[in-house]
């Protein structure tokens, strides 16, 4: 009989901790809504005690999400648990996820606590969390380097205290599939109470075994898998949600296990995260990489043309990848555009639809054909809720292979129009130099990338700019059929994010 495994997505918590993957409030809510479209069972919205920004984001997600459980992480401390409950209290399905380290190395050097002290604190804090809500998850940090006997004793007691899910994480990506299977089996045999709760695993990918270890855990009886979109996360990342889901879906004959995931939303989820963070997946990434369904070899092409199953073990359509065109043009009306958005799975309010429709009209005037991926890009470039201290009015570029590139940029800075002319090594460098002078600050350009959203000469240019200030990276994005314009917009977007964060810090100080 086929069983269902729950998918616990921690893209917004563990994933966001990945360097360069931070998101602002509106981006987190947007990603959470897409995770709900994906039908993940649990969305870990953040670590409420980490910052006021995290707490605010968790609150907004809790209000916005109706079908998935919304969880907040908390250390096994009262103040953390209080914050976690403050974050998720308005959720339709709230969960508090509390943890404490259990391995000898963590207890000795990080916690400076004995096994008895860890056990006592874990039980007390699970019971404390239980006073807030019914759904409590407990994690034994660094479980795979912990004693199976100690874990069995610990789990028995926290279950008695009210834990409804027990997480056995491979925090540092140390275990192997066979070892993990045996480890979970041993703990289950020593702690019969585990049969009354969900057994979860959270596998990191330090040795490239995150997905394999997660699958091994399922075979050992795990009923919940913790993972992230595109596998983002601390260090080498987490087990990739899309890989686990499609492995179970494609090989049901072997695993006899399924999930509640709407697989046709996998590609869109991956693309949205990429656009928000500016961190692209490698072309040969399983399931969602650009080459995942591409065939260059003549032998492969011949086989696929004869029968796709010769070289494709799953269909592009099964993950939401298709070649459908948006059959709308510059004369299309708002109602037709709204219907198209709904058919693509977007749930926007009237203001967001109006804003997207204006952008659609701008693109339709410049492009012969507007594709679904163009619409995805337009929606992902909606206002991110960042105050616009800087606004682009216009720019003029003078460039060539025999002259020094010059950029004349006119921007609005806090209501004042400023024009600056500067030079650079190419048109984009010149434009960036001019913008930097208007901003009045010297910034480090950490990274810059430009890619096309679709094919063709009139494709939208998707620019990503990463600026570093005081050790923090700010990601800006711009979209236009003019690659210089998209680059300029991306740089200004990053500046506005930087300014917005400075304002928040000033308010917190006051």
C-alpha positions as CSV (number, residue, x, y, z in Angstrom):
1,X,0.0,0.0,0.0
2,X,1.3,3.4,-1.0
3,X,2.0,5.7,2.0
4,X,2.2,9.5,2.0
5,X,5.3,11.4,3.3
6,X,5.0,15.0,4.5
7,X,7.2,17.6,3.0
8,X,8.5,20.2,5.4
9,X,10.0,23.2,3.5
10,X,12.6,25.3,5.2
11,X,13.6,27.5,2.3
12,X,12.5,30.6,4.2
13,X,14.5,29.6,7.3
14,X,17.5,27.4,6.7
15,X,17.6,28.3,3.0
16,X,17.7,32.0,3.6
17,X,20.7,31.5,5.9
18,X,22.7,30.6,2.8
19,X,25.1,33.4,2.0
20,X,23.6,35.8,-0.5
21,X,20.1,34.4,-0.2
22,X,18.5,36.9,2.1
23,X,15.0,38.0,1.3
24,X,12.9,41.0,2.4
25,X,9.4,40.9,3.8
26,X,7.4,41.0,0.6
27,X,9.7,38.4,-1.1
28,X,9.3,36.0,1.8
29,X,5.5,36.3,1.6
30,X,5.6,35.8,-2.2
31,X,7.8,32.7,-1.8
32,X,5.5,31.4,1.0
33,X,2.4,31.8,-1.2
34,X,4.2,29.8,-4.0
35,X,5.1,27.1,-1.5
36,X,1.4,26.9,-0.6
37,X,0.7,26.6,-4.4
38,X,3.2,23.8,-4.4
39,X,1.2,22.2,-1.6
40,X,4.0,21.6,0.9
41,X,2.7,20.3,4.2
42,X,4.7,22.6,6.5
43,X,6.4,26.0,5.8
44,X,9.1,26.9,8.2
45,X,8.7,30.6,7.9
46,X,11.8,31.6,9.9
47,X,13.6,31.9,13.3
48,X,11.4,34.4,15.2
49,X,14.0,35.2,17.9
50,X,16.7,35.9,15.3
51,X,15.5,39.5,14.6
52,X,12.5,41.7,14.5
53,X,12.6,41.4,10.7
54,X,12.3,37.6,10.9
55,X,9.4,37.9,13.4
56,X,7.5,40.3,11.3
57,X,7.9,38.1,8.2
58,X,6.7,35.0,10.1
59,X,3.6,37.0,11.3
60,X,2.8,38.1,7.7
61,X,3.3,34.6,6.4
62,X,1.1,33.1,9.2
63,X,-1.7,35.5,8.2
64,X,-1.3,34.8,4.4
65,X,-1.0,31.0,4.3
66,X,-4.3,29.1,4.8
67,X,-3.6,25.5,3.8
68,X,0.0,24.7,4.9
69,X,1.2,24.5,8.5
70,X,3.3,27.5,9.4
71,X,6.2,26.8,11.8
72,X,8.8,29.0,13.5
73,X,12.1,27.6,14.8
74,X,13.1,28.2,18.5
75,X,15.9,27.2,20.6
76,X,14.9,25.3,23.8
77,X,14.6,28.6,25.7
78,X,11.5,30.3,27.0
79,X,12.2,33.6,25.3
80,X,12.7,31.9,21.9
81,X,9.5,29.9,22.3
82,X,7.6,33.1,23.3
83,X,8.8,34.8,20.1
84,X,8.0,31.7,18.0
85,X,4.4,31.7,19.2
86,X,4.1,35.4,18.7
87,X,5.1,34.7,15.1
88,X,2.7,31.8,14.3
89,X,-0.2,32.5,16.6
90,X,-2.4,33.8,13.8
91,X,-1.7,30.9,11.5
92,X,-4.5,28.6,10.5
93,X,-2.2,25.7,11.4
94,X,0.6,26.9,13.8
95,X,3.6,24.8,14.8
96,X,6.4,25.6,17.2
97,X,9.7,23.8,16.3
98,X,12.1,23.8,19.1
99,X,15.6,22.2,19.2
100,X,18.7,21.5,21.3
101,X,22.0,19.9,20.5
102,X,22.6,16.3,21.5
103,X,26.0,15.2,20.2
104,X,28.9,15.0,22.7
105,X,30.9,17.6,20.7
106,X,28.0,20.1,20.7
107,X,27.0,19.5,24.3
108,X,30.6,19.8,25.5
109,X,31.9,22.8,23.5
110,X,28.8,24.7,22.5
111,X,26.2,24.2,25.2
112,X,28.6,23.2,28.0
113,X,25.9,21.0,29.4
114,X,25.7,17.3,30.5
115,X,23.2,14.8,29.0
116,X,21.0,15.1,32.1
117,X,20.9,18.9,31.7
118,X,20.1,18.7,28.0
119,X,17.3,16.1,28.7
120,X,15.8,18.3,31.5
121,X,15.8,21.5,29.4
122,X,14.4,19.7,26.3
123,X,11.5,18.2,28.3
124,X,10.7,21.5,30.1
125,X,10.7,23.5,26.9
126,X,8.6,21.1,24.9
127,X,6.1,21.2,27.7
128,X,6.3,25.0,27.7
129,X,5.7,25.1,23.9
130,X,2.8,22.7,24.3
131,X,1.1,25.3,26.5
132,X,0.8,27.5,23.4
133,X,-0.3,25.1,20.7
134,X,-0.9,21.4,20.0
135,X,1.6,20.9,17.1
136,X,5.1,20.8,18.6
137,X,8.2,19.6,16.7
138,X,11.4,18.7,18.6
139,X,14.8,18.4,16.9
140,X,17.9,16.9,18.3
141,X,20.6,19.0,16.7
142,X,23.5,17.0,15.3
143,X,21.6,13.8,15.9
144,X,23.7,11.6,13.6
145,X,26.8,12.2,15.8
146,X,24.8,11.5,18.9
147,X,24.3,8.4,21.0
148,X,21.3,6.3,19.9
149,X,20.7,5.3,23.5
150,X,20.6,8.9,24.6
151,X,18.3,9.9,21.7
152,X,15.9,7.1,22.5
153,X,15.7,8.2,26.1
154,X,15.4,11.9,25.1
155,X,12.7,11.2,22.5
156,X,10.6,9.1,24.9
157,X,10.5,12.0,27.4
158,X,9.8,14.8,25.0
159,X,7.0,12.8,23.4
160,X,5.6,12.3,26.9
161,X,5.9,16.1,27.3
162,X,3.9,16.8,24.2
163,X,6.1,16.6,21.1
164,X,4.1,15.5,18.0
165,X,7.0,15.4,15.5
166,X,10.5,14.2,16.3
167,X,13.2,15.4,14.0
168,X,16.5,13.4,13.6
169,X,18.7,15.8,11.6
170,X,22.0,15.2,9.9
171,X,23.0,18.7,10.8
172,X,26.5,18.6,9.3
173,X,25.9,16.2,6.4
174,X,28.1,13.5,8.0
175,X,26.1,10.3,7.7
176,X,25.7,7.9,4.7
177,X,22.5,6.2,3.4
178,X,23.1,2.8,4.9
179,X,24.4,4.2,8.2
180,X,21.4,6.5,8.5
181,X,18.9,3.7,7.7
182,X,20.4,1.6,10.5
183,X,20.6,4.5,12.9
184,X,16.9,5.3,12.5
185,X,16.0,1.7,12.8
186,X,18.0,1.3,16.0
187,X,16.4,4.4,17.6
188,X,12.9,3.2,16.7
189,X,13.6,-0.2,18.3
190,X,14.8,1.5,21.5
191,X,12.0,4.0,21.6
192,X,8.7,2.4,20.7
193,X,6.9,5.7,21.5
194,X,8.1,7.0,18.1
195,X,5.4,5.0,16.4
196,X,2.9,7.5,17.8
197,X,4.4,10.6,16.3
198,X,5.9,11.7,13.0
199,X,9.5,10.9,12.4
200,X,11.2,13.7,10.5
201,X,14.7,14.0,9.0
202,X,16.7,17.1,8.0
203,X,19.7,16.2,5.8
204,X,22.5,18.6,4.8
205,X,24.4,18.1,1.6
206,X,28.1,18.5,2.8
207,X,29.0,15.2,1.2
208,X,26.5,15.4,-1.6
209,X,24.3,12.8,0.1
210,X,21.4,14.9,1.4
211,X,18.8,13.5,-1.0
212,X,20.1,9.9,-0.8
213,X,20.1,10.1,3.0
214,X,16.5,11.5,3.0
215,X,15.3,8.6,0.8
216,X,17.1,6.1,3.1
217,X,15.3,7.6,6.0
218,X,11.9,7.2,4.3
219,X,12.8,3.5,3.8
220,X,13.6,3.3,7.5
221,X,10.1,4.7,8.4
222,X,10.5,8.5,8.3
223,X,7.1,10.2,7.7
224,X,8.3,13.8,7.2
225,X,11.2,15.1,5.1
226,X,12.7,18.6,5.7
227,X,14.2,20.1,2.5
228,X,14.5,23.3,0.5
229,X,13.8,24.5,-3.1
230,X,16.9,24.2,-5.2
231,X,18.7,22.6,-2.2
232,X,19.7,26.0,-0.8
233,X,20.9,26.3,2.8
234,X,23.8,26.5,5.2
235,X,27.3,25.6,3.7
236,X,26.7,23.0,0.9
237,X,22.9,23.3,1.4
238,X,20.0,21.0,2.2
239,X,18.4,18.0,0.5
240,X,16.6,19.4,-2.6
241,X,12.8,19.3,-2.4
242,X,12.3,18.8,-6.1
243,X,14.8,15.9,-6.3
244,X,13.2,14.0,-3.3
245,X,9.7,14.5,-4.6
246,X,10.4,13.5,-8.2
247,X,12.5,10.5,-7.0
248,X,9.5,9.2,-5.1
249,X,7.1,10.1,-7.9
250,X,9.1,8.5,-10.7
251,X,10.1,5.4,-8.8
252,X,6.8,4.6,-7.0
253,X,7.4,1.0,-8.1
254,X,10.5,0.9,-5.7
255,X,9.6,3.2,-2.8
256,X,5.8,2.8,-2.8
257,X,5.7,6.3,-1.3
258,X,4.1,9.6,-2.5
259,X,3.8,13.2,-1.3
260,X,1.0,15.8,-1.4
261,X,3.2,18.0,-3.7
262,X,1.7,19.5,-6.8
263,X,4.7,18.6,-9.0
264,X,3.6,20.9,-11.9
265,X,4.6,23.8,-9.6
266,X,8.2,22.6,-9.0
267,X,9.8,24.5,-11.9
268,X,7.9,27.7,-11.1
269,X,9.0,27.5,-7.4
270,X,12.6,27.0,-8.5
271,X,12.5,29.9,-10.9
272,X,10.9,32.2,-8.4
273,X,13.5,31.5,-5.8
274,X,16.2,32.1,-8.3
275,X,14.8,35.4,-9.3
276,X,14.3,36.5,-5.6
277,X,17.8,35.5,-4.5
278,X,19.7,36.0,-7.7
279,X,21.3,32.6,-7.1
280,X,20.9,30.4,-10.2
281,X,21.1,26.6,-10.2
282,X,23.8,25.0,-12.3
283,X,22.6,23.9,-15.8
284,X,22.9,20.2,-15.1
285,X,21.0,20.4,-11.8
286,X,18.6,17.5,-11.5
287,X,14.9,18.2,-12.2
288,X,15.0,22.0,-12.6
289,X,18.4,22.7,-14.3
290,X,18.4,24.3,-17.8
291,X,19.8,21.0,-19.2
292,X,17.6,18.6,-17.3
293,X,15.4,18.0,-20.3
294,X,17.8,19.1,-23.1
295,X,19.4,16.7,-25.6
296,X,22.4,17.6,-27.7
297,X,23.8,14.1,-28.7
298,X,22.6,13.0,-32.1
299,X,21.8,9.5,-30.8
300,X,19.8,11.0,-27.9
301,X,17.9,13.4,-30.2
302,X,17.0,10.6,-32.5
303,X,15.7,8.5,-29.7
304,X,13.7,11.3,-28.1
305,X,12.1,12.2,-31.5
306,X,11.1,8.5,-31.9
307,X,9.9,8.1,-28.3
308,X,10.6,10.5,-25.4
309,X,10.8,7.6,-22.9
310,X,14.1,6.5,-24.6
311,X,16.0,9.2,-22.7
312,X,13.4,11.0,-20.5
313,X,12.3,9.1,-17.4
314,X,9.8,11.9,-16.5
315,X,8.1,14.5,-18.7
316,X,8.9,18.2,-18.6
317,X,5.2,18.8,-18.1
318,X,5.2,16.9,-14.9
319,X,7.3,19.6,-13.2
320,X,5.5,22.5,-14.9
321,X,7.9,23.0,-17.8
322,X,6.2,23.7,-21.1
323,X,6.5,25.6,-24.3
324,X,3.1,27.2,-24.3
325,X,3.0,30.8,-25.5
326,X,0.9,33.5,-23.8
327,X,-1.7,34.1,-26.5
328,X,-2.2,37.7,-25.5
329,X,-0.9,40.9,-27.2
330,X,-0.8,44.6,-26.7
331,X,-4.5,44.8,-27.6
332,X,-5.5,42.3,-24.9
333,X,-7.7,43.4,-22.0
334,X,-7.3,43.2,-18.3
335,X,-9.9,40.4,-17.9
336,X,-8.0,38.1,-20.3
337,X,-4.8,38.9,-18.6
338,X,-6.3,38.2,-15.2
339,X,-7.6,34.8,-16.5
340,X,-4.2,33.9,-17.8
341,X,-2.6,34.7,-14.4
342,X,-5.1,32.5,-12.6
343,X,-4.5,29.7,-15.1
344,X,-0.7,29.9,-14.3
345,X,-1.5,29.6,-10.6
346,X,-1.0,33.2,-9.4
347,X,-3.3,34.6,-6.7
348,X,-2.9,38.4,-6.8
349,X,-5.0,41.2,-5.4
350,X,-6.5,43.9,-7.6
351,X,-3.6,46.3,-7.0
352,X,-1.0,43.7,-7.9
353,X,-2.9,42.7,-11.0
354,X,-3.1,46.3,-12.1
355,X,0.6,46.8,-11.6
356,X,1.4,43.6,-13.5
357,X,-0.9,44.5,-16.3
358,X,0.9,47.8,-16.8
359,X,4.2,46.0,-17.0
360,X,2.7,43.4,-19.4
361,X,1.5,46.2,-21.7
362,X,5.0,47.7,-21.7
363,X,6.6,44.4,-22.6
364,X,3.9,43.6,-25.2
365,X,4.7,46.8,-27.0
366,X,8.4,45.8,-27.3
367,X,8.1,42.0,-28.0
368,X,6.4,40.2,-30.9
369,X,5.5,37.3,-28.6
370,X,5.0,37.2,-24.8
371,X,5.7,33.8,-23.2
372,X,4.6,32.3,-19.9
373,X,8.2,32.7,-18.7
374,X,7.9,36.5,-19.4
375,X,4.8,36.6,-17.3
376,X,6.7,34.8,-14.5
377,X,9.5,37.3,-14.7
378,X,7.0,40.3,-14.7
379,X,5.3,39.0,-11.6
380,X,8.6,38.3,-9.8
381,X,9.6,41.9,-10.5
382,X,6.5,43.3,-8.8
383,X,7.2,45.9,-6.1
384,X,9.1,44.3,-3.3
385,X,7.8,46.7,-0.7
386,X,11.1,48.7,-0.6
387,X,11.0,52.4,-0.3
388,X,12.3,54.0,-3.5
389,X,14.8,56.6,-2.4
390,X,16.3,56.4,-5.9
391,X,14.3,56.5,-9.1
392,X,15.5,56.3,-12.6
393,X,14.3,59.0,-14.9
394,X,16.4,58.4,-18.0
395,X,19.8,57.6,-19.2
396,X,21.9,58.0,-22.4
397,X,24.8,55.8,-23.3
398,X,27.6,56.6,-25.8
399,X,29.7,53.6,-26.4
400,X,31.8,51.8,-29.1
401,X,34.9,49.8,-29.6
402,X,37.0,52.9,-30.5
403,X,35.8,55.4,-27.9
404,X,35.5,55.5,-24.1
405,X,32.0,54.6,-22.9
406,X,30.1,57.4,-21.4
407,X,26.8,57.4,-19.5
408,X,24.6,60.3,-18.7
409,X,22.2,59.3,-16.0
410,X,19.3,61.3,-14.5
411,X,17.8,60.0,-11.3
412,X,15.5,61.2,-8.6
413,X,17.1,61.1,-5.2
414,X,14.6,61.7,-2.4
415,X,12.6,64.0,-4.7
416,X,15.6,65.9,-6.2
417,X,16.6,65.3,-9.8
418,X,20.3,64.8,-10.2
419,X,22.2,64.3,-13.5
420,X,25.7,62.8,-13.6
421,X,27.9,62.0,-16.5
422,X,30.7,59.4,-16.1
423,X,32.8,57.0,-18.0
424,X,33.7,53.3,-17.7
425,X,35.0,50.2,-19.2
426,X,31.9,49.6,-21.3
427,X,28.3,51.0,-21.2
428,X,27.2,49.2,-18.1
429,X,30.3,50.0,-16.1
430,X,29.9,53.7,-17.1
431,X,26.2,53.7,-16.0
432,X,27.1,52.0,-12.7
433,X,29.8,54.6,-12.0
434,X,27.3,57.4,-12.7
435,X,24.7,55.9,-10.3
436,X,27.3,55.5,-7.6
437,X,28.2,59.2,-7.8
438,X,24.5,60.1,-7.5
439,X,24.2,57.9,-4.5
440,X,27.3,59.5,-3.0
441,X,28.8,56.3,-1.8
442,X,31.5,53.9,-2.9
443,X,30.2,50.3,-3.0
444,X,31.7,47.0,-3.8
445,X,30.0,45.2,-6.7
446,X,30.1,41.6,-5.5
447,X,28.5,40.1,-8.6
448,X,26.7,41.0,-11.8
449,X,24.9,38.6,-14.1
450,X,22.6,39.0,-17.1
451,X,20.5,36.3,-18.7
452,X,17.6,36.1,-21.2
453,X,14.2,35.0,-19.9
454,X,13.2,33.5,-23.2
455,X,14.7,33.0,-26.7
456,X,14.9,35.4,-29.5
457,X,16.4,38.9,-30.3
458,X,13.6,40.6,-28.3
459,X,14.0,38.5,-25.2
460,X,13.7,40.1,-21.8
461,X,17.1,40.7,-20.2
462,X,17.1,39.6,-16.6
463,X,19.9,41.4,-14.7
464,X,21.0,40.6,-11.2
465,X,23.3,43.0,-9.2
466,X,24.8,42.1,-5.8
467,X,26.3,45.0,-3.8
468,X,28.2,44.5,-0.5
469,X,28.2,46.9,2.3
470,X,29.5,46.2,5.8
471,X,29.7,42.5,5.1
472,X,26.0,42.3,4.0
473,X,25.0,41.6,0.4
474,X,22.0,43.3,-1.2
475,X,20.5,41.7,-4.3
476,X,19.0,44.0,-7.0
477,X,17.0,42.8,-10.0
478,X,16.0,44.5,-13.2
479,X,14.0,43.4,-16.3
480,X,13.9,45.0,-19.7
481,X,14.3,44.1,-23.4
482,X,17.2,46.6,-23.2
483,X,20.0,44.9,-21.3
484,X,21.6,48.2,-20.2
485,X,18.3,49.4,-18.8
486,X,17.7,46.1,-17.0
487,X,21.2,46.4,-15.5
488,X,20.7,50.0,-14.4
489,X,17.3,49.0,-12.8
490,X,19.0,46.2,-11.0
491,X,21.7,48.4,-9.5
492,X,19.1,51.0,-8.4
493,X,17.0,48.2,-6.9
494,X,19.9,47.0,-4.8
495,X,20.6,50.6,-3.6
496,X,17.0,51.0,-2.6
497,X,17.1,47.8,-0.6
498,X,20.3,49.0,1.1
499,X,18.6,52.3,2.0
500,X,15.5,50.5,3.2
501,X,17.5,48.4,5.6
502,X,19.3,51.4,6.9
503,X,16.0,53.1,7.7
504,X,14.8,50.0,9.6
505,X,18.0,49.9,11.7
506,X,17.6,53.6,12.5
507,X,14.0,53.1,13.6
508,X,15.1,50.2,15.8
509,X,17.8,52.3,17.4
510,X,15.2,55.1,18.1
